[in-house]
Amino acid sequence: MKKFDIKKGDTVYVNAGNDKGKTGKVLSVLRDKDRVVVEGVNMVSKHTKPNPKAPQGGIVKQEASIHISNVNLMDAAGKPTKVAHKVVDGKKVRIAKTTGEEIK
């Protein structure tokens, strides 16, 4: 399985595409396709049939995935950063290259 520096719940900066410059929280990581779903980014209209959950049906706006290479992790200062790894107390942790601080 592929390893990525970005995990579910991280805040990321979109550095390419129609939503360039936006930030958002990662909702899911699709490891097999090298993609992530980011909250409020790459919104698409999906047509839904009426069902018990949504008796009206209609058009629903939802997030679509974007390639993981088009996002950067945000550091504590709110700036996009690359990620380094370091072993601290026997655990591998992610370190922000811009500030040198641990990414939680």
Steps between C-alpha positions, in 0.01 A plus 500: 500500500624850416605738775397865494590794723137617495243337727127533560428808712808699387464856374639537148566776244399441136793604278360414154174481307178702500501529881862617526560703818220344703551315826292226654486194719571157350184288514655181357816366335459261205834319512443272202427798270749753653215743572351693792155648566527850650212683667358776277739432210417362152124516550291307245125469442364149545152406384320277751184296464233522767562247779387451861782725626430777248137469386529807276815392310660773285846648454747478789835683520784290639879486506688297238854373545813680382848359443717492811783680317276809474485556878754603764472448873458815713731569793397653834555852361250433219753482217541214251799280576683188397527216751802335659500201733683460829506235771410648840473275808489191277213637289520628142354853483436749220701823511415820306801609291409871526494522880659176618202434730318170537176466303217372717 
